[in-house]
Amino acid sequence: MKAIHTFTEEQHNELCLALSNVASISPYVEYSKFKEAMIRNIQENLIPEFFIKLCEHIREDRENGKQVHVLKNCPVDNEVPDLNHDDPVNDKYRLKKTFLGEAFLGTFAYLLGNPLLSYASRNNGDFFTDVVSINRFKGKRTGFTDGDLIFHNDRTSHPVRADYVTLLGVRCPANDLVYTTYVDGQDIINHLSLEQILMLSENWYYTEVDDLTREKAENWEKSNSHAILQGRNICFQDTLTKPVANAPRGAVEALLAFKDAMTKSPKVRHRLENGDLLVFANQAGLHNRERIEVNNAEDTAKRWLLKTYSFKDSKVADTYADYWNNGIYGCAKDQIKETIKN
């Protein structure tokens, strides 16, 4: 996929300098301090104008229906540790000393007006998630496997789902071809009949939880019944979204038609390289991970992306207030908008 902007070396260095005072604060240990420094940076006009205008351009694109964007040569930490993939999260806490990528992603979300979202069952509730392989999930159904991922929305089975997912390439092996593929939900719908659309808009389906969620919450096996088509949004995870026991035949046939429509729909692919940012609408489409060519499996298993989940705006975030730190559905929002107001 073609990038909408590649930062020049001069722009890259200017951004790194502007974010340097934030990048020295760990968002995993002192998140409030990290967030305050990030917002102060923006309020004091330390962020370069070209980056602010670029975020305005992305917002305008979204209003006009474009839901996937790529930026290249973004700020990332010069030195990232080799992680122990038996327990990479705690290894990162111990070894990672600078947080430039996190400062960049946090500032990016703020300028887009997208409050960050975290889950209690993911990376200890951190607002910045590492997409890395974990040895015990090899071959499992989770984003923390070192293999392919089927088409899905992130956290399909969860009642709170991000509007946007942002990925930043921290360590991407240069000799292997690993792609993220996105298919727009409207293109899928265009291949469906009105009868199929109406059936898919009813609560005739459920989604099994992924293997990491199953490990964190042993008694949580599947979502409540839900529709696959929810207005302009989609709630679907291939092989895990299935008809409920009492679903009519039409619901089963509509699900098969939906899968056929996925295959027929146009797709955009991007191979994340170091310093690439890929952001897309999580609920407005589906994405996957495809390992097209792996020349060194050991190196590819060390692939490291930094991810954020975010809401469309503060108003959307507030509609999920009942879920903050609530049992197995536990999650937390980062209401950066309210921080400025108060």
C-alpha positions, 0 to 999 in steps of 0.5 A, a space after each residue: 500500500 502506498 504511504 500518504 506521507 514519508 517523513 523526510 530525514 529533517 522532519 523525522 529528526 524534528 519530530 524526534 526532538 519534539 517528542 524527546 522529553 516525553 520519550 524519557 518517561 515510561 508509560 508503563 510505570 508512570 502513565 499519568 506523568 507520560 500523558 501530562 508531558 505529551 499534552 503539555 508538548 502540544 499545548 505549548 506548540 512544540 509539535 511541528 506544524 507539518 505533523 498537525 496538518 498531516 493529522 488534519 488531512 487524515 481526519 478529512 480522509 476519514 470523513 470522506 470514507 477513506 479508512 486506511 492510512 500508511 506513514 513511513 519513516 516515523 519516530 521509533 526508538 533507536 535501540 530496542 531489546 531482544 525479548 524473551 518470548 516466554 514472557 516478552 511483556 515483563 522482559 520489555 518492562 525490564 529492558 526497554 529504557 526509551 519510549 519514543 514510539 509510544 510518545 509518537 503514537 500517543 501524540 498521533 491519537 491525541 491530534 486525531 481526537 481518538 481517546 486510547 483504549 486498553 483492556 485489563 486482560 491485555 499487557 496488564 492494561 497498558 495503553 500501548 500493546 506489543 504485538 509479538 509472538 509468545 511461545 506458548 501461543 505458537 499455532 494458537 488462535 490469537 494475535 500473539 502467535 507467530 503464524 498467520 491470522 484469519 480475517 477479523 476485527 480486533 476483540 470481536 467477542 468483547 462488548 467494547 471494540 476499538 474504532 481504530 487500530 494503529 500499528 507501528 513497526 518497531 522490529 520488522 525483519 527485512 528479508 521476510 514478507 509479512 503483510 497486513 491485509 484489509 478489506 472494507 466492510 462496504 465492499 463486502 456488503 456490496 456483494 450481498 443481497 438485501 435479504 442476506 443483509 437483513 439476516 446478518 443484521 439480526 442477533 443470530 451469531 456468536 463469537 468464540 473468544 481467542 486463546 489468550 482471553 480464554 487463558 485470562 478468563 477461564 469461564 468466558 468461552 464466547 460472546 453474547 449473541 450478536 449481529 454480524 452487520 451493525 449499521 456500517 460496522 462489522 462484528 466478525 472473526 473468521 472460523 470463530 463467528 458462528 450461528 447460535 443453536 436456534 438460528 434459522 436456515 437463512 442465518 446460516 446461508 447468510 453467513 456463508 454468503 458473507 464469507 463468499 463476499 469476503 473472498 470476492 471483495 478487493 483488498 489492500 495489503 501493506 508490509 510493515 517495515 521499521 518506522 511504518 505506521 499503519 492505521 485502519 478502522 477496526 469495525 468498518 472492515 476486516 484485517 488479517 496477517 499473511 506470512 507470504 514468504 518466510 526465509 528465516 522463521 527465527 527472525 520472523 518470530 521476533 517481529 515486534 509491532 507497537 499497537 494502540 486501540 482508540 475510539 472515534 472520539 470522546 463521545 463514543 468512549 463515554 458510551 462504554 463507561 460501565 465497562 471501565 475496570 468491570 470484571 472479565 470485561 475490564 477495560 480502561 479509556 484514556 480521556 485525553 480530551 477531558 484532561 485539557 478541559 479540566 
